[in-house]
Amino acid sequence: MSRLVVLGGAESGVGAAVLAKVKGFDVFLSDFGTIKEEYAAELRKWDIPFEQGHHTEELVLSADEVVKSPGIPSTAPIVRKLSEQGTHIISEIEFAGRYDSAKKICITGSNGKTTTTSLIYYLLRQAGLNVGLGGNIGKSYAYQVATEHYDYYVLEISSFQLDNVYNFRPDIAIITNITPDHLDRYDYKMENYINAKFRITRNLRPEDCFIFDSDDEITIGHLDKIILQAKMLPFTQKQEVPQGAFVKEDKIVVRYEESESELYIKELALGGKHNLYNSMAAALAAKAMDIRDEVIRESLSSFKAIEHRLEPVLSIKDVLYINDSKATNVDSAWYALECQTKPVVWIAGGTDKGNDYSVLEELVRTKVKAIVCLGVDNRKLHASFEGIVGADRMVDTLSAEQAVQAASRFAKAGDVVLLSPCCASFDLFKNYEDRGEKFKEAVRNL
């Protein structure tokens, strides 16, 4: 019996452990931190031995293969020891893919991947297909492979999940865009991060599809460095393309093989330039899946926005409060600021991931009237923007409640208070969802 060790006891790791159990492995799970009770209960239910708070080296290093959760960096001491002794380390995505014959649409990118994933999942369900949603969103992919049966999967896959993928193959691979993010995990080298994203394309065959943003310079700059056999389907707002999706006057035009269809931009459920890209990527994927034009049109006009992504919370005294807690990098915050048409009181800050704020300077100059910093260390934000908005229009806060109250003092009728942090949440919150929930609660308590 093959011995499989899973590192990490959250959604991804527990899912992988359950699949290993179902497939007859001698499985053991080890987490250096604390395992939440809901996950510990799941492991006990499946009779899977586990440990938390430490790694027992003889139990971990004796593995034939290791599934590493995406949150654990390759620099962790136990991972280094495994690598040094030549143990094969894979991701949950790679492991689950071995046991899954469903058709897979897989989405990665620095921004827009959750929205694009959710749009495609909604489209496929509206078309009546038996489809699962997983990866970096919803339930663990491995857990679903172990306990459910789907004909199709729509998977959002982060660069961390792609780092240990080798043979996994999507039928449709999508890269929404690539901008600097998570560089702290990639030796602060952009090339390493780009290569991680492009791992999604490594096993594509001629009959598979690669959907990508041809307006994104980093993506295009990398395309000529790799050999791609798949059907290439670009989406663009800048020019017409023979195959793919593009904007023509007030419509999106989608061309796939011999077919061409059109969608009116004004009928799309999601507004903003960035969502136009997401809608084009989703329409192309649906077209490649042979979904009828009327289903695509109807779905893209009836889709509901995602929680924590430019989510309107409440309007109080004619000030609109928007929760964009999922904006954990500079580019996401750029999109959030870019699509605002009213004066903005911007709540930003958290754990900096090697951010370059210079790209936001022009937007801050033209749109932002005050900045509320929500983080433990806000020196970089002050250094970047104090000269633009003024020292008296920047304040530091240490809780969502303090931030919302400070923002409400700056805001006047007709303004927007935008939580779009630009940073990870781990200095003050459990995760971006926790940050978003606390922000919404603070707004409701105003």
C-alpha positions in Angstrom: 0.0 0.0 0.0 1.4 3.4 -1.1 2.0 5.9 1.7 0.7 9.4 1.0 1.3 12.3 3.4 -0.7 15.5 3.2 0.8 18.7 4.5 -1.8 21.2 5.6 -5.2 20.6 7.3 -7.6 23.1 5.7 -9.9 22.8 2.7 -7.4 21.6 0.2 -5.4 19.3 2.4 -8.5 17.6 4.0 -10.0 17.1 0.6 -6.8 15.4 -0.7 -6.6 13.2 2.4 -10.3 12.1 1.9 -9.6 11.2 -1.7 -6.4 9.3 -0.7 -8.5 7.3 1.8 -11.2 6.5 -0.7 -8.5 5.3 -3.2 -6.9 3.0 -0.6 -3.7 4.9 0.3 -2.0 4.6 3.7 -2.7 8.3 4.4 -1.4 10.6 7.1 -2.1 14.4 7.5 0.3 16.8 9.2 -0.3 20.5 10.0 2.3 22.7 11.6 -0.4 25.0 12.8 -3.8 24.5 14.4 -6.5 22.6 12.4 -10.0 24.1 12.6 -12.5 21.8 14.4 -14.7 21.4 11.3 -11.7 19.9 9.4 -10.5 17.8 12.4 -14.1 16.4 12.6 -14.0 15.5 8.9 -10.6 13.7 9.3 -12.0 11.7 12.3 -15.2 10.9 10.3 -13.0 9.3 7.6 -10.7 7.7 10.1 -7.7 9.5 8.8 -4.7 9.8 11.3 -3.5 13.4 11.7 -1.3 15.7 13.8 -1.3 19.4 14.4 1.0 21.9 16.0 4.2 20.2 14.7 5.5 17.8 12.0 6.8 14.4 13.2 9.7 14.0 10.8 9.8 10.2 10.7 6.1 10.1 9.8 6.3 12.8 7.1 9.7 11.9 5.6 8.6 8.2 5.1 6.0 9.2 2.5 6.2 7.7 -1.0 4.5 11.0 -2.2 3.4 14.2 -0.6 0.4 16.4 -1.3 1.4 20.0 -0.2 -1.4 22.5 0.5 -1.0 25.8 -1.5 -0.5 28.0 1.5 2.8 26.2 2.5 5.8 27.8 0.8 8.5 25.5 -0.8 10.9 27.2 1.7 9.2 25.6 4.7 11.8 23.4 6.5 9.9 20.2 6.2 9.3 20.8 2.5 13.0 21.5 2.0 13.9 18.2 3.7 11.4 16.3 1.5 12.9 17.9 -1.6 16.4 17.1 -0.5 15.6 13.4 -0.1 13.9 13.4 -3.5 10.3 12.8 -2.4 7.8 13.7 -5.1 5.6 16.7 -4.0 2.4 17.4 -5.8 -0.6 19.7 -5.3 -4.2 18.7 -4.5 -5.1 19.7 -8.1 -2.5 17.3 -9.6 -3.6 14.5 -7.2 -7.4 14.9 -7.9 -6.8 15.1 -11.6 -5.5 11.6 -11.7 -8.9 10.2 -10.6 -11.2 12.6 -12.6 -12.3 12.0 -16.2 -14.7 15.0 -16.3 -14.1 17.8 -18.8 -12.3 20.7 -17.1 -12.3 24.4 -17.6 -9.5 25.9 -15.5 -9.0 29.6 -14.9 -5.9 31.4 -13.5 -4.7 35.0 -13.5 -3.8 37.8 -11.2 -7.2 39.4 -11.3 -10.7 38.5 -12.5 -10.3 34.8 -12.0 -13.0 34.4 -9.3 -15.5 36.4 -11.4 -14.7 34.6 -14.6 -14.8 31.2 -12.8 -18.2 32.1 -11.3 -19.6 33.3 -14.6 -18.6 30.1 -16.4 -20.0 27.9 -13.7 -23.3 29.9 -13.8 -23.4 29.6 -17.6 -22.8 25.8 -17.6 -25.5 25.4 -14.9 -27.9 27.5 -16.9 -27.2 25.2 -19.8 -28.3 22.3 -17.7 -24.9 20.6 -17.4 -23.9 18.5 -14.4 -21.0 20.7 -13.2 -18.9 21.1 -10.1 -17.1 24.2 -8.9 -13.7 24.0 -7.1 -10.0 24.8 -6.8 -9.4 28.1 -5.1 -13.2 28.7 -4.8 -15.9 26.7 -3.0 -15.4 23.1 -2.0 -12.1 21.2 -2.4 -11.7 19.7 -5.9 -10.2 16.5 -4.4 -13.1 16.1 -1.9 -15.6 16.4 -4.8 -13.8 13.8 -6.9 -13.9 11.5 -3.8 -17.5 12.0 -2.9 -19.5 13.3 -5.9 -19.8 12.8 -9.7 -19.7 15.6 -12.2 -19.4 15.5 -16.0 -17.7 19.0 -15.9 -15.6 21.0 -13.5 -14.9 24.7 -13.5 -11.8 25.2 -11.4 -10.2 28.5 -10.3 -6.5 27.7 -9.8 -4.0 30.0 -8.1 -0.3 30.1 -8.9 0.4 28.4 -5.6 -1.8 25.5 -6.7 -0.1 25.3 -10.1 3.4 25.2 -8.6 3.2 21.5 -8.0 1.2 20.4 -11.1 2.9 18.1 -13.6 0.5 15.9 -15.6 -2.8 17.7 -14.8 -4.6 18.8 -18.0 -7.5 21.2 -18.6 -9.7 20.9 -21.7 -10.0 24.7 -21.7 -7.3 26.8 -20.0 -7.8 30.5 -19.3 -5.3 33.1 -18.1 -7.3 36.3 -17.4 -4.2 38.5 -17.1 -0.8 38.6 -15.3 0.3 41.5 -13.1 2.8 41.5 -10.2 1.4 39.6 -7.2 2.6 37.2 -4.5 6.2 38.1 -5.5 7.2 37.3 -1.9 6.6 33.6 -2.7 8.6 33.8 -6.0 11.9 35.2 -4.8 10.6 38.7 -5.9 11.2 37.6 -9.5 8.3 38.3 -11.9 9.5 35.7 -14.3 9.0 32.9 -11.7 5.4 34.1 -11.1 4.7 34.2 -14.8 6.1 30.7 -15.3 3.8 29.5 -12.4 0.7 30.9 -14.1 1.7 29.3 -17.5 1.9 25.9 -16.0 -1.8 25.7 -16.6 -1.0 25.4 -20.4 1.8 22.8 -20.1 -0.2 19.7 -21.2 -2.7 21.2 -23.6 -3.4 19.1 -26.8 -4.4 20.3 -30.3 -8.1 19.7 -29.5 -8.0 21.8 -26.3 -8.5 25.6 -26.0 -6.3 28.3 -24.6 -8.2 31.5 -23.8 -6.2 34.6 -23.0 -6.2 38.4 -22.8 -4.3 39.7 -25.9 -4.3 43.2 -24.5 -2.2 42.0 -21.5 1.5 42.7 -22.4 2.9 40.2 -19.9 0.8 37.3 -21.2 1.6 38.2 -24.9 5.3 38.7 -24.1 5.4 35.1 -22.7 3.5 33.4 -25.5 6.4 33.2 -27.9 8.5 31.5 -25.3 6.4 28.4 -25.1 5.2 25.8 -27.6 1.4 25.7 -27.5 -0.5 23.1 -29.5 -4.0 24.2 -28.3 -6.5 26.3 -30.2 -5.6 29.9 -29.4 -8.6 32.1 -28.5 -7.7 35.7 -27.5 -10.1 38.3 -26.1 -9.4 42.0 -26.6 -10.9 45.4 -26.4 -8.4 46.9 -28.9 -8.8 45.1 -32.2 -10.7 42.6 -34.3 -9.6 39.0 -34.2 -10.4 36.1 -36.6 -10.9 33.7 -33.7 -11.8 34.8 -30.2 -13.8 37.7 -28.7 -13.5 41.4 -29.3 -15.4 44.7 -28.9 -17.1 46.3 -31.9 -19.0 49.5 -31.2 -21.6 48.6 -28.5 -21.2 44.8 -28.8 -19.0 41.9 -27.9 -18.4 39.7 -31.0 -17.5 36.1 -30.2 -16.0 33.9 -33.0 -15.3 30.2 -32.5 -14.5 28.0 -35.5 -17.3 28.7 -38.1 -19.7 30.4 -35.7 -20.1 34.1 -34.8 -22.4 35.6 -32.2 -22.9 39.1 -30.7 -23.8 40.4 -27.2 -24.8 43.9 -26.4 -22.5 45.4 -23.8 -25.3 47.3 -22.1 -27.1 44.0 -21.4 -24.2 42.5 -19.4 -24.9 42.1 -15.7 -21.4 43.3 -14.7 -20.2 46.8 -15.5 -16.7 48.2 -15.8 -13.9 47.7 -18.3 -12.4 44.8 -16.3 -15.7 42.9 -16.2 -15.9 43.2 -20.0 -12.8 41.1 -20.2 -14.2 38.6 -17.7 -17.5 38.4 -19.7 -15.6 37.9 -23.0 -13.5 35.0 -21.5 -16.7 33.4 -20.1 -18.5 33.7 -23.5 -15.6 32.2 -25.3 -15.4 29.2 -22.9 -19.2 28.7 -23.2 -18.9 28.8 -27.1 -16.1 26.3 -27.0 -18.4 24.1 -24.9 -21.0 24.3 -27.6 -23.5 26.2 -25.4 -26.3 28.0 -27.3 -26.0 31.7 -28.0 -29.3 32.5 -26.2 -28.1 30.7 -23.0 -24.9 32.7 -23.1 -26.7 36.0 -23.6 -29.3 35.3 -20.9 -26.7 34.1 -18.4 -24.3 37.0 -18.9 -27.2 39.4 -18.3 -28.7 37.7 -15.2 -25.5 36.9 -13.3 -25.2 38.3 -9.8 -22.0 39.9 -8.5 -19.7 38.1 -6.1 -19.4 38.8 -2.5 -16.3 40.9 -1.5 -15.7 41.9 -5.1 -16.9 45.5 -5.7 -20.0 44.6 -3.6 -22.3 47.5 -2.8 -23.1 47.3 0.9 -25.3 50.2 1.9 -26.0 53.9 1.0 -25.9 56.0 4.2 -26.7 59.8 3.9 -26.1 59.4 0.1 -22.6 57.9 0.7 -22.3 54.5 -1.0 -20.1 51.9 0.9 -18.4 49.3 -1.4 -16.8 46.1 -0.2 -13.9 45.1 -2.4 -12.0 43.2 0.2 -10.9 40.6 -2.4 -8.7 43.2 -4.0 -5.5 41.9 -2.4 -3.1 43.3 -5.0 -2.4 46.6 -6.7 -4.0 45.7 -10.0 -7.3 44.7 -8.4 -7.4 48.1 -6.5 -6.5 49.8 -9.9 -9.7 48.3 -11.4 -11.8 49.2 -8.4 -10.6 52.8 -8.5 -10.8 53.1 -12.3 -14.5 52.2 -12.5 -15.6 54.8 -9.8 -17.3 57.9 -11.1 -17.8 59.7 -7.8 -15.2 61.1 -5.3 -13.7 58.2 -3.3 -12.7 57.8 0.3 -10.3 54.9 -0.1 -9.7 52.3 2.7 -6.4 50.5 1.9 -3.7 48.6 3.7 -2.7 45.2 5.2 0.2 42.9 4.6 2.3 44.2 1.7 3.4 41.6 -0.8 6.1 43.7 -2.5 3.6 46.2 -3.9 4.6 49.0 -6.4 2.0 51.7 -5.8 3.3 54.1 -8.5 0.7 52.7 -11.0 -2.1 54.0 -8.8 -0.8 57.6 -8.5 -2.8 59.1 -11.4 -6.0 57.4 -10.2 -5.5 58.6 -6.7 -4.8 62.1 -8.0 -8.0 62.3 -10.0 -10.4 60.2 -7.9 -9.4 59.9 -4.3 -10.2 62.7 -1.7 -8.9 60.9 1.4 -7.2 57.6 2.4 -8.0 55.6 5.5 -5.1 53.1 6.2 -6.3 49.8 7.6 -3.1 47.9 8.6 -0.4 47.4 11.2 2.3 49.0 9.1 1.2 51.8 6.7 4.5 53.6 6.1 4.6 52.6 2.4 1.1 53.9 1.7 1.9 57.2 3.4 5.2 57.5 1.5 3.4 56.8 -1.8 0.2 59.0 -1.4 0.7 61.6 1.3 2.1 64.0 -1.2 -1.0 63.5 -3.4 -3.9 63.7 -1.0 -2.2 65.6 1.8 -1.1 64.4 5.3 -4.3 65.7 6.9 -6.4 63.5 4.6 -4.6 60.2 5.5 -5.3 58.4 8.8 -4.3 55.1 10.4 -6.7 52.6 11.8 -6.5 49.1 13.3 -10.0 47.7 12.9 -12.8 47.7 10.3 -14.9 49.7 12.7 -12.3 52.4 13.2 -11.7 52.5 9.4 -15.4 52.9 8.6 -15.9 55.6 11.2 -12.9 57.5 9.9 -14.1 57.2 6.3 -17.6 58.4 7.2 -16.0 61.6 8.7 -14.2 62.3 5.4 -17.2 61.4 3.1 -19.9 63.9 2.0 -23.2 63.2 0.2 -22.5 61.9 -3.3 -19.1 60.2 -2.3 -18.1 56.6 -2.3 -16.3 54.8 0.5 -14.3 52.0 -1.1 -12.6 49.2 0.8 -10.1 48.0 -1.8 -7.1 47.1 0.3 -4.4 46.4 -2.3 -2.8 44.1 0.4 -3.3 40.7 2.0 -5.4 40.7 5.2 -3.3 38.6 7.6 -2.0 41.4 9.8 -5.4 42.1 11.3 -7.9 39.5 9.9 -8.1 35.8 9.3 -8.5 36.3 5.5 -10.1 38.7 3.0 -13.6 37.2 3.7 -13.2 38.0 7.4 -12.1 41.5 6.5 -15.0 42.0 4.2 -17.6 40.7 6.7 -16.2 43.0 9.4 -16.3 45.9 7.1 -20.0 45.2 6.2 -20.9 44.8 9.8 -19.2 48.1 10.7 -21.1 49.9 7.9 -24.4 48.5 9.1 -23.6 49.7 12.6 -22.9 53.3 11.5 
